[in-house]
Amino acid sequence: MIDSILTGFPAMFEAGGEAIGNLAGWQPILALVVGVVVGVLNGAMPGGAVPSLIVLLGFAYGLDPYIALPLAIGMVATVPTGDTLPAVLLGMPGSTSGQATILDGNPLARRGKAGTALSAAYFSSLLGGIIGAIFLFMTIPIARPVVNTFSAAEFFVLGLVAIAVVGVVSSGALLRGLIAGAFGLLIASVGYDDATGAHRLTFGQDYLWDGIHIIPVVIGLFAIPEFFDMVVSDVSIARRAETSTVDASAQRREGMTEVLRNWLLVIRSAAMGVFVGLLPGIGGSLAQWLSYASARQTVPGGTQSFGTGDIRGVIAPESANNAVDGGQLVPTLFFGVPGSVGMALFLGLLIILDVRPGPDMLNNQLPLTMTIAISLVMANVLATGMALGFTPLLTRIAFVRPNVLVPLILAVMTIAAFQANRSIYDLVVMLAFGALGYFMKSYGWPRPPIIIAVILGGIIERFYGISSGAFDWVNFSNPTEGVFTRPAVIIIILIAVGTALYTVRMQRSVNRTVAQQEADFAARAETIPPPAGAR
């Protein structure tokens, strides 16, 4: 094993040189820049990177992977940078990953220190994103010998336990999460079965022969319910116009100096972000809260000063949220196991581009893997520069009323849904899943397990066919010949159970901490004076 790891470094460096050469062209660079711009803008709007990834999926057919993947990484990795703006200036995050930043970032802005808070947040996000990318780099030679020993049985079980774990940890609803995952597998089974020649759940409709496409399903489940709520409320993210402008450059050096002064906090928080990224079904929001709660308890005077405008309360969550992506990409790329909706869509993009996650990403497609890792670093650098330079302009995104913004976005998504099969039935599917998504959101049913199951359904079925032909299901006399008696499979199942139990426990602990911190913040908010000159 040690020899395999050591021999993996030369291959990684060689692939890295090839990746840099592939990224040096104007088209990949332009794609990355466009992705960064879209990601930062999405951060100031509800939904995060999901809407833009949905649109990209609809138009991804035929794209060069070395153009499509930097574009997607730019969209995914920079949303936490963009959502800092409304979180600090307006006290409302553009996406869920900016919630913890509000507690100290907004009080700083109300005291006239918005420039300090923003520059500290941007610089922390940059360092956290780079630490996450370094983790992805360093994982490659370690994961390579492990993944290369996996057979179809291990990948089949990995897919099943990924859906199960995400179902268990989603919204704290165990039974509902598992039912949602099973329903997603049912959707994935619709269509013509190449192995048996049977038509499954097609009901005589030619449209269903190729299965239900992921694009209209995602738009219906996630986009339409959110947009419907926005249109009904017609309330923009920014409700307080008096904080709409800020001179970020005046206090830029002060904020960056504070980050360097608290470099240990940055590293510790980024490490927590990477760790949370490895756990399925959590995402950047819990990473922020976990790092914030940890910093509050460990830094000198944190229990008294956090929530009143302590710059360390901005540095900790912002270091964690960008580091999450480096952790999430490890199981997504190397094992084909996405841990969040964003990573599930990214995995769907890989499949559309005919790029298979798993051993290929560490062998034949290693240059592409290195391209993704390098793009992650470049995206964070570009996003930080963009946010620092265009803060006043970007802030205006949060003041656009939903009745103006939503129709434009929904029109683009409708075109993306139609682009999937160029059939009017795509729009019917989109509306049907939109109704289902609104029901699930209203009654507390988790939606991520459905999407992850739809994405993984085809992969699971393929490895199920291979496993059923090559192995017994259980073989105690010769464990390596049975799917569920193979040592690696048993280890995967044990890790999955332990991860699910630990994640549920951590979620409950953080939820209690969040409730307490938000209550403290609400009590203190009225005592914090507004910035000089505010009306």
Buried (B, 14 or more C-beta within 10 A) or exposed (E): EEEBBEEBEEBBEEBBEBBEEBBEEEEBBEBBBBBBBBBBBBBBBBBBBBBBBBBBBBBBEEBEBBBBBBBBBBBBBBBBBBBBBBBBBBBBBBBBBBBBBBBBBBBBBBBBBBBBBBBBBBBBBBBBBBBBBBBBBEBBBBBBBBBEEBBBBBBBBBBBBBBBBBBBBBBBBBEBBBBBBBBBBBBBBBBBEEEEEEBBEBEEEEBBEBBBBBBBBBBBBBBBBBBBBBBEEEEBBBEEEEBBEBEBEEBBEBBBBBBEEBEEBBBBBBBBBBBBBBBBBBBBBBBBBBBBBBBBEEBEEBEEBBBBBBBBBBBBBBBBBBBBBBBBBBBBBBBBBBBBBBBBBBBBBBBBBEBBBBBBBBBEBBBBBBBBBBBBBBBBEBBBEBBBEBBBEBBEBBBBBBEEBBEEBBEBBBEBBBBBBEBEBBBEBBBBBBEBBBEBBEEEBBBBBBBBBBBBBBBBBBBBBBBBEEBBEEBEEEBEBBBBBBEBBEEBBEEBBEBBEEBBEBBEEBEEBBEEBBEBBEEBBEEBEBBEEEE
